[in-house]
Amino acid sequence: MSSTQQFRLGLVINAFAGLGGSVALKGSDGAETAQRALALGAVPKAPQRVEHALAVIQEFAGQVHFVTGAEALGEDVLAKLGFSYEVIYTPQQTPTTAEDTRQLVKQIAAAGDIDLLLFAGGDGTARDVCAVYPEQHPVLGIPAGVKIHSGVYAISPTAAGKVVRQLIEGQLASVTQADVMDIDEDAFRQGTVRARRYGEMLVPAELRYVQAVKMGGKESDDMVLADIAADVVEAMDDDTLYIMGSGSTVAAVMDELGLANTLLGVDLVMAGELIATDVTARELEQQVTAHQGPVKMVITVIGGQGHIFGRGNQQLSPAVIRAVGKDNIQIVATKAKLQALGQRPLLVDTGEPELDAELSGLMRVTTGYHDEVFIRVESA
């Protein structure tokens, strides 16, 4: 990552998570339980566990900026460790409540451009985050609660820090949907385990070659391209207008659809049909403006330096990119192609520095069938 490109993290600490464990309350859900735990002599451990996680990335303090809540919600730990941060929410009472967690998470989501949301707590905290945070944005839990049944948590605070460090350093990190689980604390205190699934969130995971066939230590390109194409086509909606970029990986998607493809141009697809071929920037702008439904863009890495915009696809003008929106841009590439970049980021060169900055940050790349990784995008 360049010295001018900051990695933006959201941080939410449920400072009273885990209080009930040391005093045998089987959890800490609810302000009443937290007050009771404190009265019984419980000491908050969540802030300390966050310190352990962030200590792993402390050497990158100059490259990281946090968005967080006041005092125990995150500010105290960040100030202690010397990280750059911005406070965007202040609770009205102590102990903080689940509503404070939800309100802070909402504010972080509204702030935009957050590369990863870190939250510390237990399953109740994960439920609160899941309820209000956009499902397409990545999160990672720092385990600090009594109940840790959800798959959104790292195995330890230090492990959470190592994942964040991996992302900051620009290493490939797979992403996966993980379940948010919780149990009924009242039933648990009576000896009954009653678990329930409350949703799922997108989390970083260890890089895995799930479906790629290896030959001589390398992916078999034809099979991987077929897997990528199958994944993209499976998710296509009939009412969505798809802008299909240039390059052989996108061509594989067009082959899967059974459609003609402009290898070095841009085509339009809707409801499995070819709407227009080799379109210009102006034609694209007109089509996107006229379309009444959603618009998505499928692009790949162009050129040897890792460009996704500005090399070989100038038809994708700033106006078109803005109209589509970052969240509706799907990047497709083989892991071999990404690893060939040597941990360098993907690059954007739209001709508008403001748009390049908006596109910068972590983006998901489809690398196989139901297989994705995160990779950093920066301005060229």
C-alpha positions in Angstrom: 0.0 0.0 0.0 1.3 3.5 -0.8 2.2 5.8 1.9 -0.6 8.2 0.8 -3.3 5.6 0.8 -4.9 5.1 4.2 -6.6 1.9 5.3 -9.9 2.9 6.8 -11.2 0.7 9.7 -14.4 1.0 11.6 -14.2 -0.1 15.3 -17.0 -0.9 17.6 -16.2 -2.2 21.1 -18.9 -3.7 23.4 -16.8 -2.8 26.4 -19.1 -4.9 28.7 -19.0 -8.0 26.5 -17.9 -11.1 28.5 -18.6 -9.5 31.9 -21.0 -12.3 32.8 -18.5 -15.1 32.2 -16.2 -14.5 35.1 -19.2 -14.2 37.5 -21.1 -17.2 36.1 -23.9 -15.3 34.5 -23.6 -17.3 31.2 -23.5 -14.1 29.1 -23.8 -10.4 29.3 -26.8 -9.5 27.1 -28.8 -6.6 28.4 -27.9 -3.6 30.6 -29.4 -5.2 33.7 -27.1 -8.2 33.4 -24.0 -5.9 32.8 -24.9 -3.9 35.9 -25.3 -7.1 37.9 -21.9 -8.4 36.7 -20.2 -5.2 37.6 -21.8 -5.4 41.1 -20.4 -8.9 41.5 -16.9 -7.7 40.8 -16.5 -8.4 37.1 -13.9 -6.4 35.2 -14.4 -5.5 31.6 -11.9 -7.4 29.4 -13.1 -6.4 25.9 -10.9 -3.3 25.7 -7.8 -5.3 26.6 -8.6 -7.9 23.9 -8.9 -5.2 21.3 -5.5 -3.8 22.4 -4.1 -7.3 21.8 -5.6 -7.3 18.3 -4.5 -3.8 17.3 -1.0 -4.3 18.7 -0.3 -6.6 15.7 -0.8 -3.6 13.3 0.6 -0.9 15.5 3.6 -0.4 13.2 1.2 0.6 10.5 -0.4 3.3 12.6 0.6 6.0 10.1 -1.3 4.1 7.3 -4.5 3.4 9.3 -7.4 5.6 10.2 -10.3 4.5 12.4 -13.9 5.6 12.5 -15.3 4.8 16.0 -17.4 5.8 19.0 -16.6 7.9 22.0 -14.8 6.6 25.1 -15.3 2.9 25.7 -16.9 2.3 22.3 -13.4 2.6 20.8 -11.9 6.0 21.4 -10.1 5.1 24.7 -8.2 2.1 23.2 -7.2 4.0 20.0 -6.0 7.0 21.9 -4.0 4.7 24.2 -2.3 3.0 21.2 -1.7 6.2 19.2 -3.9 5.4 16.2 -5.5 8.1 14.0 -9.3 8.1 14.6 -12.5 10.0 14.2 -15.3 9.8 16.8 -18.7 9.8 15.1 -21.0 8.7 17.9 -21.3 9.4 21.6 -23.5 7.2 23.9 -25.8 8.9 26.4 -25.3 6.4 29.2 -22.9 3.9 30.9 -22.9 1.0 30.6 -23.5 1.3 26.8 -26.3 -0.8 25.4 -27.1 -2.9 22.3 -28.8 0.2 20.9 -25.5 2.1 21.2 -23.8 -0.6 19.2 -26.4 -0.5 16.5 -26.3 3.3 16.3 -22.6 3.4 16.0 -22.5 0.7 13.3 -25.2 2.7 11.4 -23.0 5.8 11.6 -19.9 3.9 10.4 -21.9 2.5 7.5 -23.1 6.0 6.6 -19.5 7.3 6.8 -18.7 5.2 3.7 -15.3 4.1 2.3 -14.7 1.7 5.3 -12.4 -1.1 4.2 -13.2 -3.4 7.2 -15.5 -3.1 10.2 -13.9 -4.5 13.4 -16.1 -5.2 16.3 -15.4 -6.7 19.7 -18.0 -8.6 21.7 -19.8 -11.9 21.6 -22.8 -13.4 19.7 -25.1 -10.6 20.9 -22.8 -8.0 19.5 -22.6 -9.9 16.2 -26.4 -9.9 16.0 -26.5 -6.2 16.5 -23.9 -5.6 13.8 -25.6 -8.0 11.4 -29.0 -6.3 11.9 -27.8 -2.9 10.6 -24.6 -3.2 8.6 -24.7 -3.7 4.8 -24.3 -7.3 4.0 -21.9 -6.7 1.1 -19.4 -5.0 3.3 -16.7 -7.0 5.1 -16.5 -7.3 8.9 -14.4 -9.2 11.4 -15.1 -10.0 15.0 -12.6 -9.8 17.8 -13.7 -12.4 20.4 -14.5 -10.8 23.7 -17.9 -12.3 24.8 -19.0 -15.3 26.8 -20.9 -16.8 23.8 -18.8 -17.2 20.6 -20.9 -19.5 18.4 -20.9 -17.2 15.4 -18.5 -17.8 12.5 -17.7 -14.1 12.1 -15.1 -14.1 14.8 -11.4 -14.7 14.5 -10.1 -17.5 16.7 -8.3 -15.0 19.0 -7.7 -11.3 19.2 -4.1 -11.8 17.9 -5.5 -13.8 15.0 -7.9 -10.9 14.2 -4.9 -8.5 14.1 -3.0 -10.8 11.8 -5.9 -10.9 9.3 -6.0 -7.0 9.3 -2.3 -6.9 8.9 -2.6 -9.2 5.9 -5.1 -6.9 4.3 -3.0 -3.8 5.0 0.0 -5.5 3.4 -2.0 -6.2 0.3 -2.0 -10.0 0.5 -4.8 -11.9 -1.1 -7.5 -12.7 1.5 -10.4 -14.9 0.6 -13.9 -13.8 1.7 -16.8 -16.0 2.8 -20.3 -15.7 4.2 -20.3 -16.7 7.8 -23.3 -17.5 10.1 -24.3 -15.2 12.9 -25.6 -17.5 15.7 -26.8 -16.9 19.2 -28.4 -18.8 22.1 -31.2 -17.9 24.4 -29.3 -16.8 27.6 -32.2 -17.2 29.9 -32.7 -20.8 28.7 -28.9 -21.4 28.9 -28.9 -20.3 32.5 -31.5 -23.0 33.1 -29.3 -25.6 31.4 -30.9 -25.6 28.0 -29.0 -24.7 24.8 -31.3 -23.2 22.3 -29.4 -21.9 19.3 -30.7 -19.8 16.5 -29.3 -18.5 13.2 -29.8 -14.7 12.8 -28.2 -14.1 9.4 -24.8 -14.0 7.8 -22.0 -11.5 7.2 -19.1 -11.2 4.9 -15.8 -12.0 6.6 -12.2 -12.4 5.5 -11.0 -16.1 5.5 -7.8 -18.0 4.9 -7.0 -18.2 1.1 -8.3 -21.5 -0.2 -8.3 -23.1 -3.6 -11.7 -24.7 -3.3 -12.4 -25.8 -6.9 -9.3 -24.9 -8.9 -7.5 -27.9 -10.5 -3.7 -27.7 -10.2 -1.3 -28.7 -12.9 2.4 -28.4 -12.1 1.6 -26.2 -9.2 -0.6 -23.8 -11.2 -4.3 -23.4 -11.8 -5.7 -24.9 -14.9 -6.9 -21.7 -16.6 -9.6 -23.2 -18.8 -11.3 -24.9 -15.8 -10.9 -21.9 -13.5 -12.4 -19.6 -16.2 -15.3 -22.0 -16.6 -15.9 -21.9 -12.8 -15.7 -18.1 -12.8 -18.2 -17.9 -15.7 -20.6 -20.3 -14.0 -20.6 -18.2 -10.8 -21.3 -14.9 -12.7 -24.0 -16.4 -14.9 -25.7 -18.1 -11.9 -26.1 -14.7 -10.2 -27.5 -12.8 -13.1 -31.0 -11.3 -12.9 -33.3 -10.8 -15.9 -34.1 -7.2 -15.1 -30.5 -6.1 -14.7 -28.5 -4.5 -17.5 -25.0 -5.9 -17.6 -22.0 -4.0 -19.0 -19.5 -6.7 -20.0 -16.0 -5.4 -20.2 -13.1 -6.4 -22.4 -10.6 -9.2 -21.8 -10.5 -13.0 -22.0 -12.0 -13.6 -18.5 -15.1 -11.7 -19.3 -15.2 -13.5 -22.7 -15.5 -16.7 -20.8 -18.6 -15.4 -19.2 -20.0 -14.5 -22.6 -19.2 -18.0 -23.8 -21.1 -19.4 -20.8 -24.1 -17.3 -21.9 -23.7 -18.5 -25.5 -23.3 -15.0 -26.8 -20.9 -13.4 -29.2 -18.2 -11.3 -27.5 -16.1 -8.2 -28.5 -12.8 -9.3 -26.9 -11.3 -5.8 -26.9 -14.6 -3.9 -26.5 -17.6 -3.6 -24.3 -20.9 -5.3 -24.8 -24.4 -5.1 -23.2 -26.4 -8.0 -22.0 -29.9 -8.3 -20.5 -32.1 -11.3 -19.8 -29.5 -13.6 -21.4 -29.6 -11.7 -24.6 -27.0 -9.5 -26.4 -28.4 -5.9 -26.4 -25.5 -4.1 -28.0 -22.0 -4.9 -29.1 -18.7 -2.9 -29.1 -20.5 0.1 -27.6 -18.8 3.6 -27.2 -18.7 5.6 -24.0 -21.5 7.8 -25.2 -23.7 4.9 -26.2 -23.0 3.3 -22.8 -24.1 6.5 -21.0 -27.3 6.7 -23.0 -28.1 3.0 -22.4 -27.4 3.3 -18.6 -29.5 6.5 -18.4 -32.4 5.0 -20.3 -32.5 1.8 -18.4 -35.1 1.8 -15.6 -33.7 -1.1 -13.6 -30.4 -2.0 -11.9 -27.1 -1.8 -13.8 -24.1 -3.9 -13.1 -20.6 -4.1 -14.6 -18.4 -7.2 -15.1 -14.7 -6.4 -15.7 -11.3 -8.0 -15.4 -7.7 -7.1 -14.8 -6.3 -5.5 -18.0 -2.6 -5.2 -18.8 0.4 -6.4 -16.9 0.3 -3.8 -14.2 -3.1 -4.7 -12.7 -5.4 -2.0 -14.1 -9.1 -2.5 -13.9 -10.0 0.9 -15.4 -8.0 3.1 -17.8 -6.2 0.3 -19.8 -8.1 -1.2 -22.7 -11.6 -0.2 -21.5 -11.8 3.5 -21.8 -15.4 3.1 -23.0 -16.1 2.7 -19.3 -16.2 6.5 -18.7 -16.3 8.2 -15.3 -20.0 9.0 -15.9 -20.8 5.3 -16.6 -18.7 4.1 -13.6 -20.4 6.6 -11.3 -23.9 5.7 -12.6 -23.2 2.0 -11.9 -21.6 2.5 -8.5 -18.7 0.7 -6.8 -20.9 -1.9 -5.2 -22.3 -3.0 -8.6 -18.9 -3.5 -10.2 -17.9 -7.2 -10.3 -14.2 -7.9 -10.9 -13.4 -11.4 -12.3 -9.9 -12.9 -12.4 -8.0 -16.1 -11.7 -6.0 -16.3 -8.5 -2.9 -17.0 -10.6 -3.4 -13.7 -12.4 -3.7 -11.8 -9.1 -0.8 -13.6 -7.5 1.3 -12.7 -10.5 1.0 -9.1 -9.4 3.3 -9.8 -6.5 1.0 -8.3 -3.8 0.7 -5.1 -5.8 -2.8 -3.5 -5.8 -5.2 -3.3 -8.6 -5.1 0.1 -10.3 -7.7 2.6 -11.4 -6.9 5.4 -13.9 -10.3 6.9 -14.9 -8.9 10.3 -15.6 -10.7 11.8 -12.6 -8.7 11.7 -9.4 -11.8 12.1 -7.3 -13.4 9.0 -8.8 -10.1 7.1 -8.5 -10.1 7.9 -4.8 -13.7 6.8 -4.5 -12.9 3.4 -6.1 -9.8 2.9 -3.9 -10.0 0.4 -1.0 -10.7 -3.2 -0.7 -12.8 -4.8 -3.5 -14.1 -8.3 -4.0 -12.8 -10.3 -6.9 -14.6 -13.5 -8.2 -11.9 -16.1 -8.6 -13.9 -19.3 -9.1 -17.3 -20.8 -8.5 -18.5 -19.4 -5.2 -15.0 -18.3 -4.5 -13.9 -14.8 -4.0 -10.9 -12.9 -2.6 -10.3 -9.3 -1.3 -7.7 -7.3 -3.0 -6.7 -3.6 -2.6 -7.5 -1.1 -5.3 -5.5 2.1 -5.6 -5.2 5.1 -7.8 -2.6 4.7 -10.5 
